[in-house]
């Protein structure tokens, strides 16, 4: 899996990581904490990406991060986030 790049103190989240976080939440039913553990991130990171995903869908009808990795959940809202 492609990882985000380091930018000072923070590490960006790649499109693949974003898509996998959403997939794990929707399809596997994992909690923010479990998803964060898999990516070695804070538990807030998956929450922020679920929110970003939903906001993009509400605005444009699809999530551009998901579309770039050609995944099937690009227009599926999460229940939370």
VMD Tcl script that draws the C-alpha trace (Angstrom):
set ca {
  {0.00 0.00 0.00}
  {1.29 3.45 -0.85}
  {1.83 5.48 2.26}
  {1.45 9.19 2.64}
  {4.55 11.32 2.61}
  {6.09 12.94 5.65}
  {5.61 16.68 5.88}
  {7.39 17.87 8.99}
  {5.58 16.51 12.02}
  {2.64 15.22 10.00}
  {2.28 12.46 7.43}
  {-0.21 12.88 4.61}
  {-2.77 10.19 3.83}
  {-2.52 8.77 0.31}
  {-5.59 8.14 -1.84}
  {-5.11 4.38 -1.35}
  {-4.96 4.78 2.42}
  {-8.04 7.03 2.37}
  {-9.95 4.47 0.30}
  {-8.88 1.59 2.53}
  {-9.93 3.49 5.69}
  {-13.40 4.03 4.21}
  {-13.62 0.40 3.05}
  {-12.62 -0.96 6.44}
  {-15.24 1.20 8.12}
  {-18.08 0.44 5.67}
  {-17.42 -3.18 4.73}
  {-15.58 -4.55 7.76}
  {-17.34 -2.44 10.40}
  {-14.07 -1.56 12.13}
  {-13.93 1.28 14.66}
  {-11.83 4.41 14.19}
  {-9.38 3.04 16.73}
  {-8.94 -0.31 14.94}
  {-8.48 1.42 11.58}
  {-5.96 3.84 13.11}
  {-3.97 0.92 14.56}
  {-3.68 -0.70 11.12}
  {-2.25 2.51 9.63}
  {-0.20 3.55 12.67}
  {-2.17 6.80 12.92}
  {-4.11 8.66 15.56}
  {-7.74 7.57 16.00}
  {-8.78 11.02 14.78}
  {-7.32 10.43 11.30}
  {-9.95 7.88 10.16}
  {-12.70 10.09 11.58}
  {-11.46 13.09 9.60}
  {-11.28 11.03 6.42}
  {-14.78 9.63 6.90}
  {-16.01 13.21 7.26}
  {-14.03 14.32 4.20}
  {-15.45 11.39 2.21}
  {-19.05 12.23 3.15}
  {-18.62 15.96 2.52}
  {-17.21 15.31 -0.96}
  {-20.13 13.01 -1.82}
  {-22.70 15.53 -0.57}
  {-21.04 18.30 -2.57}
  {-20.10 16.51 -5.82}
  {-21.84 13.14 -5.75}
  {-18.55 11.24 -5.42}
  {-15.30 11.18 -3.44}
  {-12.34 12.24 -5.65}
  {-9.86 10.28 -3.49}
  {-11.88 7.14 -4.10}
  {-12.34 7.88 -7.80}
  {-8.57 8.24 -8.30}
  {-8.02 4.69 -7.02}
  {-10.99 3.43 -9.08}
  {-12.86 1.88 -6.19}
  {-16.53 1.02 -5.94}
  {-17.40 3.07 -2.83}
  {-16.79 6.49 -4.39}
  {-20.43 7.54 -3.96}
  {-21.37 5.60 -0.81}
  {-21.94 7.69 2.31}
  {-20.75 6.31 5.64}
  {-23.33 6.23 8.41}
  {-21.14 8.28 10.71}
  {-18.46 10.81 10.08}
}
mol new
graphics top color blue
foreach p $ca { graphics top sphere $p radius 0.5 }
foreach p [lrange $ca 0 end-1] q [lrange $ca 1 end] { graphics top cylinder $p $q radius 0.2 }
display resetview
